Every structure is written in structure tokens, then in C-alpha cells.
């Protein structure tokens, strides 16, 4: 866990450094475009893989139980289907950008989003496999720490002052991370790749992926609604302001993000062995550790929002401090429910996880459309908080039933 913690901490602080650097090197409009590209490219990859991306970690952690033939079949399908799907989406985005129907302000970001999504797909897929194969620290280090570090170094060395230059630095980081992961993953999967026989259960895998797709997709859309709704409804400058608050509050996710890749295989094995007591223990340990770190950090961010925002992103971004407390509370709720949602995904609980995400997304969209035109970024913060609370209620109820605790709650 110590190595994973170091990798995650480095990745999160490098991510913050990247956006702090872009906020100072680019105009607010170009910085908003940079935020749009990095955010939406991740959305394209996660949604474009049709749920197979999230399924990779779960299936990889069970390769020792299902045998090399079935494992090889899944490995091949988990590459074929997502690659075809994501490349099709990227081609569609390039056509959309070339048509110019969205106006000059979004044409360039959409084109760069399509290009950035391709290496990001390889990066994300290999990350899930490395985590499922029991290499959580290495998965984070190679997929996030190295790419972000390279992007930051390139931006500093070349003195980036424009959006295309900043995007190229990020793409170079993604390519480097994917190459590093491919070398490591190929060694860990030697037995699977060497199997002369492959067995496919495409229909069953697709059903599991479908529920995961809805669950992960709903949550990701909630995360990206600042880009999808704020940009057209309130303008790019409001998007840049809001993103500074969200990026700062994302520091609260450090501990749960450290714990998830470590505990995910343990949760899966406890479920496969039918050990409910062990499963409860794994969840309770995560919640206790998260609470111990989360509470003081959240209090500090709520008490001194202007200090953190101006220090990290510059004085103009301190205007987001008026709604910073709402963003922080939303992240606190999300951090507390991450072990529960991960447990549901790893224990065949994709259906309630999907239901929670869909409800949260619908609430977020409706509230955002109603509030953002009148309250701008503050409306987005309120909508996110309401949606996160609704999603957390469903996740908690579903997790309690799965752990056999529903009667005591």
C-alpha cells in the first residue's frame, strides 16, 4: 500500500501542477479549452469502451480462477470491442470538427479531443489490467505519474504558451505511459498469451459490461457536466473558474484512490470465496482510513478557499471561493461512497451501481439546466451536490443489502 500511496500522491499533485501551469501559461479561454480536451477525452475513452474498460480490472483479478483459455478469450475481446468503438467515436469527432457547425470556439478542442483519446485508450486499458493482476502501485505510476510528469516537464522545458503545444505535451505523456505499461503487462500475461486455446463468453461479458457501462458512464458524465453544461450555458471563463475549485477539491480523493487499487482484488477474492465477514472487514477498513484523512482536509479547504485557489491557480481564480464549500461537500460524499461502489462492481453488483449513477446523472442534468443559466458556476456546484447525495443514498442502501447489514440500518 505504501508504494501505491506514493504513486497516487505524485499523480494527483502532478495533475494539479499541470492545470496550475496551464492556468498561468494560457489565457482563461485557452485554459478552458485545455480543460475541455483533457476532460472530454477521458469521457470518450470510458464511454466508448462500452463498459469493458471497468470490467478489465474485475476479470483480470479472477484470471487465476477461470483458467488461461477463458482469460485469453476475455483479453482478446476486451481489446477488440473497445478499440473499434473508440476509434469510431474519434473519427466522428474529427468529422464534426471539420464541419465547423459548432463554431470556432469548440472546433479546435473537439479535434484535439479526438486525437488525444487514442493513446489515452491504451493507457487506461493497461492500467486496469495491471491493477487487476495485483500491481496497483505500478498501474498508477505507469498510467498517471509518468505521463503527467512528462507533460509537466515538457511544458516547462518548451515554455508552452498556446493550446496546441499544451495538448501535444499531454499526448506525449500518454504515449510514454502506454509503452511502459505494455512492456510490464506483456510479462504478467505471458501464461495467458501462451495459451493455444481461447474460450469466449462474449454475450455474458457484454451483459456485465452493459451494467458497468451505465454505472461508470453515469458517474463520468456527472464529473464532466462542468464541461458539457457550463461551457455552452455560462461561457468558457465560468468553466475555468469552476474547474479550479473542482481540481483543488479533488485532493480529497487521494486516500480513496490510493485504497481502491489495493483493496479491489482483495474484495473480489473475498466475494469469490464466499467470505462475507472478510468482505465487511475490507470495506470497513477503507471507510475508517478515508474518514481519518478526509475530515481535517475538508475543513481546511472550506475554511481557507481563497488561499488554496489563488496559490494554486492565481488570483483571478479565487473568485470560485464563493461556492468552494459546495464542491468540497460533494467530493466528501463521493469519497465516502467510492469503497461501496467499487465493492458493488467487484461483487456482481453492477445493476444497483448502474441505477445509482443513472439517478445521479438525471438529477445533475435537470438541476444543472435549471440552475446554471441563472447562477452560473454556483448553480453547477449546487446541482452536483444534490446529485451526489442522491447517488450516495442508493449506493449505501445497495451495499448494506449486499453485506447483509440492511436489517441493522
Secondary structure, 3 states (H helix, E strand, C coil): CHHHHHHHHHHHHHHHHHHHHHHHHCCHHHHHHHHHHHHHHHHHHHHHCCCHHHHHHHHHCCHHHHCHHHHHHHHHHHHHHHHHHHHHHHHHHHHHHHHCCCCHHHHHHHHHHHHHHHHHHHHHHHHHHHHHCCCHHHHHHHHHHHHHHHHHHHHHHHCCCCHHHHHHHHHHHHHHHHHHHHHHHHHHCHHHHHCCCCCCCHHHHHHHHHHHHHHHHHHHHHHHHHHHHHHHHHCHHHHHHHHHHHHHHHHHHHHHHHHHHHHHHHHHHHHHCCCHHHHHHHHHHHHHHHHHHHHHHHHHHHHCHHHHHHHHHCHHHHHHHHHHHHHHHHHHHHHHHHHHHHHHHHCCCHHHHHHHHHHHHHHHHHHHHHHHHHHCHHHHHHHHHHHHHHHHHHHHHHHHHHCCCHHHC
